[in-house]
Amino acid sequence: MRMRQEKIQDLASRVTELLRQNSQVEFLASESAVRVAIGSAIRDDLEEEDEIDREVEELLNRHARQIENEDMDLRELRLKFKRQIARQRGFII
């Protein structure tokens, strides 16, 4: 995961505060529970993205010879693979 736990907690606190300030939002749980749920969602998304990145690297490694032989742009290929895998998983990047 590319983000430290402290940063995730800080983001979760900021989002919770923004939601609390919105008059159209009503918490059905304690503010603390909302903050924990938001932090968990952020962490889950980061972990999913890390898993997608690992899968992309595996694909690139499996096809490394072909990529090299055809002189493909590795950065562009990595992005295309990442988008395709994310779309297949229903994950928005």
C-alpha positions as CSV (number, residue, x, y, z in Angstrom):
1,M,0.0,0.0,0.0
2,R,1.4,3.3,-1.0
3,M,-0.2,5.3,1.7
4,R,0.7,5.3,5.4
5,Q,-2.0,4.4,7.9
6,E,-1.7,7.9,9.5
7,K,-2.5,9.5,6.1
8,I,-5.5,7.2,5.6
9,Q,-6.8,8.2,9.0
10,D,-6.3,11.8,8.3
11,L,-8.2,11.5,5.0
12,A,-11.0,9.6,6.7
13,S,-11.2,12.4,9.4
14,R,-11.4,15.1,6.7
15,V,-14.1,13.3,4.7
16,T,-16.1,12.7,7.9
17,E,-15.8,16.4,8.8
18,L,-17.0,17.5,5.4
19,L,-19.9,15.1,5.6
20,R,-20.8,16.4,9.1
21,Q,-20.8,20.0,7.9
22,N,-23.2,19.1,5.0
23,S,-26.8,19.8,6.2
24,Q,-28.1,17.2,3.8
25,V,-26.1,14.4,5.4
26,E,-27.4,12.7,8.6
27,F,-25.1,10.1,10.3
28,L,-27.0,7.0,11.3
29,A,-24.0,5.9,13.3
30,S,-21.5,7.7,15.5
31,E,-19.1,10.0,13.9
32,S,-16.3,7.7,15.1
33,A,-17.9,4.7,13.4
34,V,-18.4,6.7,10.2
35,R,-14.7,7.7,10.2
36,V,-13.6,4.1,10.7
37,A,-15.9,3.0,7.9
38,I,-14.4,5.6,5.5
39,G,-10.9,4.7,6.5
40,S,-11.7,1.0,5.8
41,A,-13.1,1.9,2.4
42,I,-10.0,3.9,1.5
43,R,-7.7,1.1,2.7
44,D,-9.7,-1.5,0.8
45,D,-9.5,0.6,-2.4
46,L,-5.8,1.0,-2.1
47,E,-5.3,-2.7,-1.5
48,E,-7.4,-3.5,-4.6
49,E,-5.4,-1.1,-6.7
50,D,-2.2,-2.7,-5.4
51,E,-3.5,-6.1,-6.4
52,I,-4.3,-4.8,-9.8
53,D,-0.8,-3.4,-10.1
54,R,0.6,-6.8,-9.2
55,E,-1.5,-8.5,-11.8
56,V,-0.4,-6.0,-14.4
57,E,3.3,-6.6,-13.6
58,E,2.7,-10.4,-13.9
59,L,1.2,-9.9,-17.3
60,L,4.1,-7.7,-18.4
61,N,6.6,-10.2,-17.1
62,R,4.8,-13.1,-18.9
63,H,4.9,-11.2,-22.2
64,A,8.2,-9.4,-21.7
65,R,9.9,-11.0,-24.7
66,Q,7.1,-10.1,-27.0
67,I,6.9,-6.6,-25.7
68,E,10.6,-6.1,-26.2
69,N,10.6,-7.7,-29.7
70,E,7.8,-5.5,-30.8
71,D,9.3,-2.4,-29.2
72,M,6.1,-1.6,-27.3
73,D,5.8,1.4,-25.0
74,L,5.9,-0.2,-21.6
75,R,4.3,2.7,-19.8
76,E,1.4,2.9,-22.2
77,L,0.9,-0.9,-22.1
78,R,1.0,-0.9,-18.3
79,L,-1.7,1.8,-18.2
80,K,-3.9,-0.1,-20.8
81,F,-3.6,-3.4,-18.8
82,K,-4.4,-1.6,-15.6
83,R,-7.5,0.0,-17.0
84,Q,-8.7,-3.2,-18.5
85,I,-8.2,-5.3,-15.3
86,A,-9.8,-2.6,-13.3
87,R,-12.8,-2.5,-15.6
88,Q,-13.2,-6.3,-15.5
89,R,-13.2,-6.1,-11.7
90,G,-15.7,-3.2,-11.7
91,F,-13.1,-1.0,-10.0
92,I,-12.8,2.7,-11.0
93,I,-9.4,4.2,-11.2
